[in-house]
Amino acid sequence: MALGVMKPEDEIIIKPRNDKRDYRRILLKNNLQVLLISDAETDKCAASMDVRIGAFSDPEGLEGLAHFLEHMLFYASEKYPQEDSYSKYISEHGGSTNAFTSSENTNYYFDVNPDSFEEALDRFAQFFIKPLMSADATTREIKAVDSENQKNLLSDAWRMNQLQKHLSVQDHPYHKFSTGNWDTLEVRPKERGLDTRQELLKFYRDNYSANLMHLVIYTKDGLDKIEILVRSYFEDIRNTDRNSISFPGQPCNSENLQILVKAVPIKQGHKLKFVWPTTPGIHHYNEGPSRYLGHLIGHEGEGSLFYILKKMGWATSLSAGESDWTCEFSFFKVSIDLTDAGQEKFEEIVALLFKYIHLLQNSGPCERIFDELAAICETSFHYQDKIRPIDYVVNVAMNMQFYPPKDWLVGSSLPTKFNAEVIQSALKELSPFNVRIFWESTKFEGLTDSKEPWYGTAYSVERLTGSKIEQWADKAPGEGLHLPVENVFIPTDLSLKTGSEQMKLPVLLRKTPYSRLWYKPDTAFSTPKAYVKIDFNCPLSGSSPESEVLTEIFTRLLMDYLNEYAYDAQVAGLYYSVSNTESGFQVTVVGYNHKLTILLETVIQRIANFEVKLDRFSVIKELVTKDYQNMKFQQPYQQAMNYCSLILEDQTWPWTEKVEVLPHLEVEHLVKFYPLMISRIFLECFAAGNLEPKEAESMIHHIEDVFFKSTKPISKPLFGSQYMTNRVVKLERGINYFYSGEGLNPSDENSALVHYIQVHQDDFKLNVTLQLFAVIAKQPAFHQLRSVEQLGYITVLMQRNDSGVRGVQFIIQSNVKGPGQIDLRVESFLKMFETKLYEMPNDEFKSNVNALIEMKLEKHKNLQEESTFYWREVFDGTFKFDRRECEVAALKQITQKDLIDFFNEYIKVGAPLKKGLSVRVYGSAHASEYKTDNSQPPVSYVPIEDIFSFRRSRPLYGSFKGGFGHLKL
């Protein structure tokens, strides 16, 4: 294994073979452990501080205090007292920042452009030296925490997670509610005579000690230079030699085991979760017992538990593995999504799971399977893609809390020691006498007798003895269950092709009446991986709600049919997908190139020889139906975004119409539809990575042969008139439209607003002027609307790109104000921002321009990121592969006057060229405002009564898509 560059006294850090970065571990005089990472090639610097204090340390009766403190440290510090100045600095210098609180640790992190890293680091250090937590900010931020909790109240993931905690030992910290809300942080403390701010300061003083912190620094500079900086900035963090807090004892006792919990979810569907308290895998991370068992129990190939459940028509997905672990306790979980038929087969499914566990126990740990898994993990580690520095530092900082220095980069990802005894011991813990079963289904509505206090989840608990489960398992048929066979997709040829270093942008490699192939060799990443995308342009697939639903069922059936065969490929690092688009469907294959062609050809063969199997059609139709029915449980801001897309994008169908047609679609409809859909197609193809031009051409040649050149061709090329285009509605200048709708879930109090401003169609100068506005306005908008006015936790200003039509949008979700009121606050912010823009010093303007230039020049981190960027150009039909360079050239010409003129023309309230659209979704808390706002709309707003009448009445932007000659319609 390659070795990190370390000081002689330091332990050697294991790093990937292809990792050119230098690493140094240092210990500051205040006992703060630091890992320095120097990467001469990076375009971003980053840092992450992991503090060994989390929600488990919340004082009794102050649930959410650790999480609340995480929020508060962003506000201000003694050295930088201006509120929000840290986030503003990061945003203005091309960066981003965030934090999260988990059970035993809190992680703070940021990234920024390299030339601004030194000051950013100083500002970041102040979080842990002398933060200011003013009384005013404290009260405001409790509202933000409450809003964050409000958004989670109707999320099944949050609800079921808390239910598992609720049904545990009451005096164990696992039992706690960790997010916090207005009640726990404001109302209840006041009732007890507590001052939340004083409790906050005390919690910080008692727990934030340098010896409990781990810091990772990722820089472009050399290690010596950054070490001096780190010592000067971070040695002032107070060290109280606080003992590392541990929480011994198990969160579950005998009362919490051998139970069956029936719970009512929000969304349609049925799920079974089996949860066992187990020995934490970190105690044996080199032996990897949890990974080994998760691999086998979660396997989806032939002979697996999922294979049998799927064959019976009882399950649609299965996952297995360790979760919610600390050094003291852990849970191993198996989660199974059930069909309606599976919901009626509870005993049989429980029996089959334990039958499979018995099979593993009886056959004993298999060294061949462990070695195979270890080989896959080793290849994955040594050929891992580079990720964003901000993600990398977070991962490593968290690892530092748990692993010795040599394994800080590795963590648990490299099992190397086969130990049958350790695996068998872990397997023994997956006993029917040690299990908790959580069964979620809307069928249990009205049949439960208890309510979880924090989220209001309805549930009931029954005893289910281990001996009863053993009886079921003994009777269950074991035929068909067996260990996985050898994985044929493990790559053995990891050599690199000699590509053209000159080919920095994609080229059109091949063009026929049937297809077009764009090709880009790997000139940046030196990795044995490839990326292939085949877009099937099928005009019939999007011609009606019925055809779009049938296309979706077709793609899901393909994935379903391929699963047993291709699951091994995914385990070995070769991924595939077949998904529907507005104009047909796409096949994507990405990963190690060695066996990529084999997988791609199999996928293509399954498409060409597609058959509709009655049993699988029924299962997939049920799945699609539930997915559409569950759209009404989306967050209100997601509903608003859906309406916005429906208004702007021509030839799109609402999910309500798809739900309406679904019950009437049967096997024969798909049998008739498929040959018609595939009868006229055009293939837009992109191949990139460790592939030679001839290989790429050969792939596409093969696909053409399959569809167009057999004795009885199944497809013909498209007529010129048939090319699908993406057309976008052109809004009227000088008019603000608004569309209102009531929230689809009556139980959701939250309302949402999408305030969209349409600007232009793809143009380099206008693109960058719009982007510059968004960069400058993003943080002030967040600070004013979220931090000061506390409209809601979800408050975002972001750009929008619909098939090359550019704009900007405010997205806000709130339980304190209705959408009409939020709209007024957005307009008020724009008026306030107008003054800021006019008064902005020239050096601040230039600093923002330079930050945006650096963001644009940032290199792609890996092949998939690069390929996704170029594929967007192909799919939109813009083909501006040198977009970043051209936009940087345009940015260098922009003046402050250009930006002000742009704002005055397109963005400003009342601007003559402004094209506005407000989409308002009213939650139950603002139902009365819905009627008032619609009956008395503001004079400056034009209501959209019916989306489709509006769409038909408006002109459309020309499409960049449309055939061989890049024809613009």
N, C-alpha and C positions, 0 to 999 in steps of 0.2 A: 504494500500500500504506500501511496505517496505521503510524504511527511510535510507538515506545515513548517514555516520558517519560525523558529522559536528561540528564545534566549536559552542558554545552556542549562540554567537551573530549572527551566520549565518542563513540565511533562509534554511529550510530543502529542500533537493533536492530529488525529486521523482525518484526512481529507480526500476527496475524489481525485483519481488519477489525472483528470483533465482540468483540474482546478489550478489556475495560475495565480490566484490571490495569495497574499502573505498574511499570516496570522501571528498575533502575539498576545499572550496572557499576562496581565499585570495585576498586582494587588496594591491598592492605594493605602496610604498610611492610616486612613479611617476604616480600613478593612473592606472597602468596596472592591468586589471582584469585577475585572474588566477584560473583555476580549476585543482587541483591535484588529480590524480587517482592512488591508490596503489593496485596492483594485485600481490599477492605473488606467483601465479601460472604462471605468464607470462614468455615467453621465449624471448620476444622482448620488448624493451622500445621504446616509441615514443613521438613525440611532434608536435603540430601544432600551428602556429601563424596566426591568422586571422586579417588583417589590414582593417579598414573601409574606404578604398580608392580603387576605381576600374576605369574601362574604362570611366565611366560617367564623371570623373574628368580630362580626357585628355584635355590639352589646345587646343584651336582652331588652326587648321593647324598643329598639332602634333599628329595626330591620331595614337594610339597604344603606346603612351609613357608609360602609366601605365603597360602595358604588357611587354614592353621593359625593364622597371625598374625591373620587376619580374625576367627576365632573368639575368640581370646584377648583382643582389645581390649574385649570386652563385659563382662569380669569385674569390674574395679575400677580405680581411679586413685588417685594420691596425695591428691588433694583429696577424693575420695569413696571411701574405702578399703573400705567394706562390700561384700562380694562380692554381685554381682547387683543392686546398688542402682540402677544406671542403668535396667535393664529393668523393675525393680519400679516406679520412679517413672513411667516412660512408661506402663506398664500401668494404674497406679492413676489416671492422669489422662487416660484415654480414648484412649490412643495405641497405636501398634505400632512395632516396630523390626526391622530385619534388615540383611543385607549379602550381597554376593556377590563372588567373585573370578573374573576372566576372564584372558585371556592377558596383557594389558598394563596392566590397571587393576583396582583394588579399590574397590568402592562401598559406602559406609555410609549408612544413611538411617533416618529416623523421622518419625512425625507425632504430634501431641498436641493436646489442647484449648488454645485460644488463651491462657487465663489462666495456663496452666502452661508456656508456651513459653520464657519467659526462663530459668527454672531448667533446663529440659530442654536448652536450647542450651548452657548452661554445662557441664552434665554431658557432653554430646556432645563438646564441644571438648576435654575431658580425654583422650579417645581419642588425640589427636594431640599432647598436651602432655606429660603424665607418667602413662602407664598403668602399672598394677602387674601383673606377670605372675608370680604366686607359683609356687614349685616344685610345690606340691600341685595347684593349678589346672591347671598345665601337663600333668601326668601324666593328670589326669582328662579334660582336653579332647582329648588325643590319642585317647582311647577314643571320644569323640564323633565325631571326624573318621573314625576307623576304622569306626564304625557307619554313618556317612553313606555311606562307600564300599561297605560290605557291602550296603546297600539298592540300590546301583546295579549290582552285579556281574551280575545276571541281567536287566538292562535292555538291550534290543537297541539303543536309541538311544545309550547310553553305550558299549556294546561296539563298535559299528560306527564311532563317532567316534574311539575310541582306535585302532582298526585302521587307519584312514586316517592317523593320526599316526604309528603304528608303521612304516608303509611310506613313510617320508619320510627325508630326509637326517639321519643320526644326530646330527650336531653342530649341527643347527638346533634352537632351542628348541621349535618346533612339534612335534617328535618326542616331547617329554616327557609323562610321566604327571603330571597336575596336581592331583588331589584329595588325594593322600596317604593313608597307612594306618598301622597299627601298625608294620608292617615298616619303612617308609621313615622314620618319625618317631621310632621308639623302638629297634627291634632293630638295624638296620644302623648307625645313628649310634653306639650303644653299642659295637658290635663294632669300630668305627674309633676308639674313645676320645673320641667327641664328646659333649658335653652339649647336648641339644636345646634346653633353655631358654636357655643362653648363645648358641647359634646364632640363636635367635629374637630375643633382645635385640639382637644384632649386626645382624641383617637389618633390624630396625626402625630402629636408629640410622643405618645406612648408606643407607636408602632413603626413609624417611618425612620428606621435607623440604617445607616450605611452598611452595616454588616449583614443586613437582610436583603441587600439589593445586588442585582447583577446587571451590568451594563454592556451593551454591544455597540461598537462604533464602526461604521462602514465608510471609508473615505477614499478619495483619489490620491491623497498625499501619502508620503512614506510613513512607515511606522514610527520612526524617531520623532518626526514633527508632531504627529497626532498624539503621541504619548505625552509630550510636554503640555499640549493644550488640555488634554483630559485631566492631567494632574492639577493644572492651575484652576480649572473650572469645577471639578467634582470633589476635590479633597476638602472643600468647605462643608460638605454634607455631614451633618451631625451623626456621630456614632455613639449610641448608648449601650452597645454590646448586648442588645436585646436578644434573649434566647429565641431561637427559631421555634415558632409555635407549632406543636403537633397535636393531633386530635386522635388519640388512641381509642381503641374500642370499635366495635362494629356497629354500623347504622341499623342493622336488622337483628332482632332477637327471634326467639321461637314463635312469638306471636305474629311476627311479620313474614314468616316463611310458611310454605305449604298453603298459600292462599290463592284464590281466584278472585280477581277484581274485575267487575263488569262496569264499564264507564261509557258515558254518552259523549261522543265527540261533536264538534260543530259541523264538520264536513261529512258528506255522504261517504260511506265506505265502512269496511270492517278490517280490523287489525289485531293480530295476536302478538304480544311481547312476552318472552320468557326471560326472567331476570334472576341470575344467581349471584349472591355475594361470593367473591373469590379472592384468593391471594393475589395482590397486585403483581402484574406481569413484570414490573420494573425490578422486582427482586431477582428475576431470572431473565433479564433482557437479552443476554447472549444466547440463551437456550430458546427464547421465543415461544414459550408454550401457548400464549394467547393468540399469537399470529398463526401458529400451526393449526390450532383448533378452529379459529375463525376461518382460515382457508378451507378446511374440510367441511365444516358444518355450513358455511356460506357458499360452498361450491355449487355451480349451476350446470355442470356437464352431465353426461350420461351416468346413471347410477347414483347421483346425488339425491339428497332429501328433496331439494327444490324440483329436480327433474321429475320425481314421482308425484309430488303435489301438483305440479303444472299439468302432468299427463292426466291426472284425475280431474283436472278442471277446478281445483280448489284454491290455488294461489297464483298471484301475478308477480310477486317479488319476494325475495328473502335476503336478509343480511344478518351477519353474525360477527361478533367481536367484543373486545373489552371497551368499556366506556366509564365515564365518571370516576376515574381512578385517582387515588392519592397514594402516598407511600404507606398508608395505614390500612386502606381498604380499596376494594374495586368491585365492579360488577361486570359480569359477562352477559351479553344480551343477544337474543335471537329475535328478530322482528320479521313477521310474515304478513304481507298484505293479502287479504282473503277475497275471493269472489263471493257472490251471493250463495252459490252452492257450497263453498268452503265454510261459510258462516254456519251452515247446518251440520257440519262434520267436525265439530270441536273435538270430541273424544278421539276420533280417528287421526286427526292432525297431531294432537298431543302425543298419541301413541307412536306415530311414525317418527316424530322427533326423537323420542327416547329410545325407539328401536335403533335409530341411526347412531345415537350416542353409545348404546350397548354394542353395536357393531364395532365402533372405534375402540371401545374398552376390550372387547374380546380379541380383536385382530392385533391389538398392541400398537404402539407408536411405530411408524414406518420410516426407516432411514432414507429410503429412496425418495419419498415425498418431501421429507425435511431437506435433503440435499438439493432437490429441485427448487424448492422454495428459497433456500439460501442462495442458490445460483442466480435466481431471478432478482432477489434483493441486492446481491452484489453488483450485477450488471446495472440495475436501476440506480444504485448509489454512484457508481463510477461514471455513468453516462447521463447523469441527471441534467436536466435543462437548467440553465441559469434563470433565476426568478428575479423579480424586482428587489432591490436592496432593502426596501421597507418591509417586505414580507420575510426576507432572509433573516434580518436582525431580530425580528419578533420570534421566529422559530428557534433561533440559537439562544436568545436570552431566556426563553422558557426552558430549553434543555439544560442550561447552566444550573438551574435550581435543583435538578434531579440526578444528573450524571457526572461522573468524574471528568476532569478536563479533556482527557484523550478522546472522549466520546461526545463532546459538546456538539460537533457537527453531525455525528452519526445518530445519536439518540438510540432508539430501539430498532432502527431500520436495517440492521445487519446481523440477523441471527447466525451464529457461526458454530455453536456447539450442540451436537445432537445428544440429548440426555433423555433416554426413555423414561427414567424414573420421574423426572420433573414433569414431563408431559402427562404421564399416567396419573400423577398426583393432581394436576390441574383438571384432568378429565374426571377424576373421582369427585371433584367439587360440583360437577354438573349433574347433580343427583336429583331425583324427584322429591327427596326429603329436604331439599335446600332451595327449592324454586319458588318464585313469585310469578304468577301469570296475570298479565293485564290484557283484558279482552275489550277492545273498543268497537262499538257499533251503535249506529242511530236506532237500531232495532230495540235497544234497551231503554229507549225513552219511556218514562212513566213506570219503569219496572225497578227503579233504584230507591234506596232509602237514606242516602247520605249526600252531603255536599262538601266539597273541598273548600276551605274558607277563603283563600286568596283569589281564586279564579272562578269559583262557583261551579266547578265540574260536578255533575251528578254521577254518583257511583254507588256500588254495594260490594260487600266483601263476603265471600263464602270460604269455608275450609275445604281444601282439596288435598287429601292425604297422599303422601308418597306411595303408600301401599296400593291405593286405588289406581294411581298412574301406572304403577308397575303391572297391575292386572291388565290394564288396557294395552300396555306395550307387549306383554306376553302374547296376547291374542292377535296383535297386528301382523299382517302378512309382511315378511321381510324380503320377498322376492324382488329383484330389481335393484335393491340397495347394494352398492359396493363402492370401494375406494376409487378415486380417479385413476385413469390410466396415464401413461407417460405423456407429458405435454410436448406435442410436436412443433409448437410455435416458438419455443425458446430459441432466440437467435444465437447462431454460432459464428456467423461471419459478420464481424463488426468493423471490417476494413472500410476506409474512406475512398470514395471515387475521386479521380483527378478531374475536377471540374474547371470551367473557365473562370479564372479570377476576374476577368474583364466584365463578365456578365452581372452587373450590379443591379439591374432591373429586369423584370419579366420580359420575355420576348414571345411573339406569336410564332410558335414552332411548326404548327401544322394547321391547315385550314382546308376543309372539304365541304360539300353540301350538307354533310351529316353532323359535322362537329368543328370545334375550334379549340386548339390546345395552346394554353399559355404555360411557359416553362421558366423556372428560376432555380438554378443550381445553388447549393449551399456555398456561399462565399464568406460566411461570417462565424459559423458556429462549430465547425469541425466535429460533427456528431453523426453517428451511423443511423440517422432517422430521415424519414420522408413524410411529405404531406400531399395527399391527392384528393381533389374535389371534383366530382362529376355532377353537373347540374342538368337534370332532364327538364327541358322546356317543353311542357305538354299543355297546349292551349285549353284543352277540354277540362283539365283538372280544377281550374278555378272559375268555371263558367256559371256556377250556381252554388247555393249552400249545400245541396245534395252532393254535387261532384267534389266539393272541397272536403266534406266529411268522408266520402268514399275514398278519396286519396289519402286522407289521414289513416283510415282503417287499413288500407293497403300497406302503407309504410310501417305501421305498427305490427301488422301480421308478418311482414318480412323480417323485422327485428325479432319477433317471436320465433319464427321458423329457424332463424340463424343462431339462436342463443346457445343451444347445446354444442354446436360445432365451433362457434367463434368465441365462446367464453374463455377457453384456454389461451386464445390470442390476447385477450384483454389482460389476463393474469400475467402474461409474458411481456406486456408493454406495447401491444399493437391494438389500437382502438379503432372502432368503426361505428358509423351511424347511418341510418336511412331516415330522412325526415322530410315532411311535406313543406312546400313553399307556396307563395301566392301563385306561382306560375308552373307548378309541377312538383318535383321532389329532388332531393340531393343525396348523393352517396359521398361520405367522407371516410377516408382511411388515413390514420396518422400513427406514427410510431417507428419502431426499428424497421429499416427497409428490407432486411434479409428475406423475410417471408411475406412481405406486404403484397406482392403480386398474386400469391396463392390465395390470400384472403379476398382481395379485390375481385379476382376472377370467379370465386365461389359466390360472392354477393351478386355479381352481374348475372351469373347462371341462374340463381334463384329468382331474380327479377324476370328474366326471359322465360323461365318455365313456371311462372307463378300459378299456383292453384289455390282455390279457396277451400279450406277445411272447415266444415260446419261447426265442429266443437270449438275450434280456436276463434272462428268468426264471432261466435256468441260471447266468448270471454272478452275479446277485444272491444266489441260493440258495448258491452257493459262498462268496461273501463273508460272508454271515450265518453259515454253518456254521463258517468259520474264526474269526470273531469269538467265537462261543460256545466253540469248542474252546480258544481262547486265554485263556479265563477262568481256566484252571488255572495260568496263568503270572502272574496278578495278584500284587501284593505281599500278603503274609500279612495285613496290617491291612485291606486291601480285601476279602479273603475273609471276615474276621471281621465286617466291616460288612455284607456281603451276607447272611451267616447271620443277623445281628441283624435286618435288614429282613424276612427271610423268616419269622422267628419272630413278629415284631410285626404285620406287615401281612397282613390277611386277603385271600383270593382273589388270592394271588400265586404264581407258579410258579417252581420252581428251574431254573436254566439247564441242569442235567443232563437234565431231562425234555425241554427244548426241543431239545437235541442229539439225543436219542433219536428224536424225531418227525421231525426234519428230513429224513433220507434218504428217508422215505416220501412226502414232499410233492412233488406234481408240478403241472404247469401246470393240469390240469383241476380240482385241488382249489381253486386260487385263483380260477379261472373261476367255480366254483360258489359259493365263499365270498363274493366281493366283493358281488354283488347282495343276498345275505342280510344282510351286515354293514350295508350302506347303506340297507336297506329300512325300518328304524326308527331315526331319529336325532333328536337335539336339539342345536341350535347355541348354545353360550355364547360371546358375542362381546364384544370389548373394542377400542375405537378411541380413540386419543389423539394429541395433537400438533397440527400445523398443518392441521387439518381442521375444516370447519364442520359443525354438527349434521346438516344436510340431506345433506351428502356421506356422512357415516357411515351415516345411515339408508338412503341410496340403495344403498350397497354391500351391506348386509344384505338389503335388499329384493330386489336382483338375485340374491343367493345363494339366497334362498327360492324365487324364481321358477324357478331352474335345477333345484332338487331336488324341490320340492313342487308346482309349479303348471304344469308342462308338460302337454301332452295325455295323455302317459303318464307320470305322476309316478314317479320312481325311488325316492322316499322318502315315508314317512308319519311323522307325529309320534309320539313315544313314548307308550305307555300310562303312566299314573301309577305302575304297579307296576314299571316298567322302569328308572327312574332309577338310574344307577350311583352307588354310595356308596363312600367310603373308610373302611373300618372297621379299628380298631386293637385288638389284643389287650390286655385289661386284666390286668395281672399281680397276683398275690395279695399283699396287705399282709403285712409281717412275714416274707416269704420271699425268699431269695436263690436264684434259679435259675442253673444253669450248663449250657452246651452246649459240648461238645468235639468237635473234628475234627482230623484230621491235615492238614498242609499239602498242597495238591494237587500241588505241584511237589517231587519228592523231592530235587532238587538245591539247594533253597533251605533254608539253615540257620536262617533267621530264624523266630521265633515271634511271635504277636501276641495281644493281649488287647483286647477292647472291654468295659469295665466300665460298664454302663448302669444308671441309676437313673431309673425312671419316676415322675413326680410328679403331674401333673394334666392336665385338659382345659382348653383356653383360658379363662383368667380373668385379668383385668387385674392384680389384686393379686398373685396367685400367680405370674403371668408375670414381673413385675418383681422379686419376691423371689428367684425362681430365677435371673434374669439377674444380680442383684446378687451372689448367691453365686458365680456363674461368674466375674464380673469380679474379685472379691476373691481367689478361689482359683486363678485361672488361672496367674499368675506364680509363686506359691509352689509349685504342683504341678510346673511346668516346672523350677524351680530344684532342688527336692528330688529329683524322680524322674529328671530328665535330667542336670542339671549336677553334683549331688552324688553320687547313686547310679549314674549312668551306665547306666541300664537300656537306653537306645537313643536314636538320633537322632530318631526319630519318637515324640514324647511330647506329647500334646495333651489338654487339658481343654476341652470345648466343649458348648454346648447342642444339644439335638436336638428337632426338631419333626416329628412324623409326623401330618399331616392335622389339626393342632390339638392333638395330645396331646404335652405338653411333658415334657422330662426333661434329664438331663445325662449326659455320657459321657466316660470316660477312654479314649483310644486310644493304645496303646503297642506298638511293634514292637521286638523285641530278639533279639540272637544270644547274649547272655550269660546270660539267665535264661528259664526256661520260663514259660508263661502262668499256671500255678498259683502259682508264686513271685511273679510280677508282681502277681497279684491280692492276695496278702498285703501287698505293698509299697504298693498303693493303699489298702488298709484301714489300714495303719500311717500313711500320710500323712493320711488323714481323721481319725485319732485325734490326730495332731500339730496338724492345722489347727483342731480343736475348741478346743484350748488357746488358739491364736492368736485365734480368734473371740471367746472369752470375755474375753480380755485386751486386745482392740483398743480404743485410745483413742477417745473419742467424735468427736474432730475428724478422725481417720482414717476412721471410718465415714462421717461427713458428706461428706468429700472424695470417697469412692467413690460415694456417692449422687449428688453433683453431677456427677461424671465421667460416670456413666451417663445422667443427665438431658441433659447436653450431647451425648452420643452419639446419643440418641434425637431430639434437636431438630436434628441435622445435616441440612441440606437435601440433597435429591437433586441429583447433579451434572449429570445429563443426562436427556433424555426416556426413554431405554431403561431407565435405573436406576429412575426413578419408575414407569414402566409395569410393570416386573417386580414391584415392590413391590405395586402395586394388583392386578395379575393374580393374585398369590398369594392375596389375599383372595377373589377371585372363584372361583378353582379349588378352594380348600379349602372354599368355601361359608360362610366366616365373615363376609364383607362388612363388616368393621370398618375402613372406610377412614380413620377418624380414630384408629386404634389408637395412634399415637405420642403424640398429645395426651392421650388417655385414660390411657395408661401413665405418662406424665410426672406427671399429676395423682395417680395411685396412688402413684408413687415419693415424691412430696412428703409423703405421709402415713406412710411407713414409718419405724418406729423400730428402734433396734438390738435391742430385745427381740423385735420381729417377726422379724428375721433369725435370731436365736438360736433362737427357738421353731420356725421353719421348718426350720432345720438339725437340731434335735433330733427333729422329727417325721418328716422325709422323707429326710435325707441321712446322718446319723450312723450309725456302725457299730452295729447292733442296734436302730436306731430302730423304734418300734412300727408306724409307717405306711410304712416303707421297702419299696419294690418294686424288687428288684435282679435284674439279669440279666448274667451274665458269659459272654461268648462267647470261647472259647479255641481258637486255631489253633496246632498244634504243628509246628514246623519240624523238619528232619532232625537238628539238633543236640540236640533235646529229645524224640526219639522214645520213649526209654525212660520218660520222665516221663508221656507220654500214657497208657500202660497203668497206671502206678502211680496217677496222679491219678484215673483213671476207676474203678479197682477199689476205691480207698479215698477217696471224696470226703469233705471236711470235714463234720462234723455239721451245721453251719449252712447247708449248701448242698443244694439239691434238683436232681438231674440231670434234664435233658431228653433222653430216649433217642431220641425220634422227633419231629421238628419238627411234622409235620402232625397226629399224634395229640394233641400238646400244644395246638396251635392250636385243634383242634376241641373240646378239653375246657375251654377258657377262655371266659368272657364277653367281649363286645366293648364298647368305648366306642360311644356313639351317634355317628352321622355328622352333620356340619353340612350335607352335601349331600343333595339328595333331591327337587328339584322346585321349582315356581314359588313356593310360599309359604315358601321357606327351611325346608321341613319337616325337622324333626330326628327321625331314626328311632331 
